[in-house]
Amino acid sequence: MTGRVVAVAAASGHLFSKPVQGRITLLAGLGVQGDAHCGVTVKHRSRVKVNPNQPNLRQLHLIPAEQLESLRARGFEVAPGAMGENVTTEGIDLFALPRGTRLYLGASAVAEVTGLRNPCYQLDDFQKGLMKATLERAPDGALLLRAGIMAVVIEGGDLAPGDAVRVEWPAEPHLALEKV
């Protein structure tokens, strides 16, 4: 499975939306250089309150462009970076990937998928109804979280729009993504 990077974004402060950049640098074991969520331990404020020493499984936030298109079709104004993601991809069903999937990003970066972004009230603060719009139901009634996926950076490198994304599935048994 292959796709491409549509956009990259980063913000040094804890902003909901992240401004799109021409290029970002991924740092092994840390995340996006200069981004507020970069670090070995968790940087998301809600998680820091619970335990500031827990490992940062949310170093990199990715969302498929197809999800943004779906939200726009329902009347939401969402562009790359608007929902706080660092990387917007195209051509890969990120939500179907199992935990431990490796994403080869650009020429040298590698990230490992850790789980799903948990939609929170900040989505509604950004645009009323957006949180509910990122929640879907599977045919069996299970709740599906569609606000992006999270990953850790295994190997660093630069990443820019147009760069390739290659997917390498982990060995079986595959573990479904859960919120992290």
C-alpha positions in Angstrom: 0.0 0.0 0.0 1.4 3.4 -1.0 0.3 6.9 -0.9 1.6 10.4 -0.7 2.0 13.4 1.6 -0.5 16.1 0.8 0.6 18.6 3.5 2.8 18.9 6.6 2.1 21.2 9.6 3.7 22.1 12.9 3.2 24.6 15.7 5.5 25.5 18.6 2.6 26.4 20.8 -0.3 24.3 22.0 -2.7 25.5 19.3 -5.7 23.5 18.0 -4.8 24.1 14.4 -1.3 23.9 13.0 0.0 26.1 10.2 1.0 24.3 7.0 4.7 24.3 6.4 6.8 23.7 3.3 8.8 21.0 5.1 9.0 19.5 8.5 11.8 17.5 10.2 11.0 14.3 12.0 13.3 13.4 15.0 13.7 9.8 16.0 12.0 9.1 19.4 10.7 12.7 19.7 8.4 13.7 16.9 8.3 16.9 14.7 11.1 19.3 15.3 9.8 22.6 16.8 6.3 21.2 17.4 4.7 21.6 20.8 4.1 17.8 21.0 7.7 16.9 20.4 9.3 14.9 23.2 10.0 11.5 24.8 7.3 12.0 27.3 3.7 13.0 26.6 3.1 16.7 25.7 -0.7 16.8 25.2 -1.9 18.9 28.1 -4.8 16.7 29.1 -2.4 13.7 29.3 0.3 15.7 31.2 -2.3 16.4 33.9 -2.8 12.7 34.4 0.9 11.6 34.3 3.6 13.9 32.8 6.0 10.9 32.8 4.1 8.6 30.5 5.8 7.8 27.1 4.7 10.0 24.2 2.8 7.7 21.9 1.4 10.8 20.1 4.6 12.2 18.6 3.1 12.4 15.1 -0.6 13.0 14.2 -1.7 11.9 10.7 -5.0 12.3 9.0 -6.1 11.2 5.5 -7.1 13.9 3.0 -10.0 11.7 2.2 -11.4 12.3 5.7 -11.0 16.0 5.4 -12.9 15.8 2.0 -15.7 13.9 3.7 -16.0 16.5 6.4 -16.0 19.3 3.9 -18.8 17.6 2.0 -20.8 17.7 5.2 -20.2 21.5 5.5 -17.2 21.7 7.8 -14.3 24.1 6.9 -11.3 21.8 7.4 -8.0 22.1 5.5 -4.7 20.4 6.2 -3.5 21.2 9.6 -6.9 22.5 10.8 -7.5 19.5 13.1 -4.0 19.7 14.6 -2.4 17.0 12.4 1.2 17.1 11.4 0.8 15.0 8.2 -2.1 14.9 5.8 -1.8 11.8 3.5 -3.6 10.6 0.4 -4.3 7.2 -0.9 -3.9 5.2 2.3 -6.8 4.2 4.6 -5.0 5.1 7.8 -7.9 4.0 10.0 -7.6 0.4 8.6 -4.0 0.0 9.7 -3.1 -2.2 12.7 -1.0 -1.1 15.6 2.7 -1.4 14.9 2.3 -0.6 11.2 5.4 1.1 9.9 5.0 4.2 7.6 8.0 5.0 5.5 7.7 8.7 4.9 9.7 10.5 2.3 13.3 9.5 1.7 14.3 8.4 5.2 11.7 8.9 7.9 9.9 5.9 9.5 7.0 6.2 12.0 5.2 3.4 13.8 1.5 3.6 14.3 0.5 3.6 18.0 -3.3 4.2 17.9 -6.2 6.5 17.2 -6.6 10.1 18.1 -9.5 10.4 20.6 -11.9 13.1 19.3 -12.5 15.6 22.1 -14.5 18.8 22.9 -11.8 20.9 21.2 -13.2 19.8 17.8 -16.5 21.4 18.8 -14.8 24.5 20.0 -13.2 24.7 16.6 -16.5 24.1 14.7 -19.8 23.1 16.2 -20.7 19.5 15.5 -17.2 18.5 14.3 -16.6 16.0 17.2 -19.8 14.1 16.3 -18.8 14.2 12.6 -15.6 12.3 13.5 -17.4 9.5 15.2 -19.0 6.8 13.0 -20.6 3.4 13.6 -19.4 0.1 12.2 -22.0 -2.4 10.9 -21.7 -4.2 14.2 -22.4 -1.0 16.1 -18.9 -0.4 17.3 -17.8 3.2 17.6 -15.2 4.3 15.1 -12.9 7.2 15.8 -12.1 9.2 12.7 -10.0 12.2 13.9 -6.7 10.8 12.8 -4.1 8.3 13.9 -1.0 8.7 16.1 2.5 7.4 15.7 6.0 7.6 17.1 9.0 8.4 15.0 11.4 5.5 14.6 13.8 7.1 12.1 14.1 10.8 11.5 14.2 12.8 8.2 12.7 15.6 6.3 9.1 15.4 5.0 7.3 17.6 2.5 4.2 17.7 0.3 4.5 15.2 -2.6 6.7 12.8 -0.7 5.8 9.1 -0.9 4.3 7.1 2.0 4.9 3.4 2.0 3.0 1.1 4.4 4.6 -2.0 6.0 2.2 -4.1 8.0 3.4 -5.8 11.2 3.5 -9.5 11.7 0.3 -11.2 12.6 -1.7 -11.3 14.8 -2.8 -7.7 13.9 -3.9 -5.6 16.8 -6.7 -3.1 16.0 -6.1 0.6 16.7 -7.4 1.9 20.0 -7.3 5.5 21.3 -4.0 6.6 22.7 
